[in-house]
Amino acid sequence: MGEKKRRESANNNFIFGKRNYKFMLIGLGVIALGFILMSGGGSDDPNVFNPEIFNWRRIRLAPTLVLIGFGIQVYAILLDPSKNKNSKT
């Protein structure tokens, strides 16, 4: 009987809290947006050079968004789920 209670209590505990998962989803969205902005700009003909691949959006904005997304993911993992919003201790 004691083992059954231990299994039930162990199954109800999640590693991350609700806030952690929200930040993880936000981080995944920012990473996906960065990769979407990075795509495109190619040429259909391999003999024709397309200078669109070197514009500001693909060189600066998209990689920055990907790095910010990874930073949000690290924050979401390190966020303490047991800390309450109302406690100031």
Secondary structure, DSSP 8 states (H G I E B T S, - for coil): -HHHHHHHHHHT--SS-HHHHHHHHHHHHHHHHHHHHHS----SSTTS--GGGGSHIIIIIHHHHHHHHHHHHHHHHHS-TTS-SS---
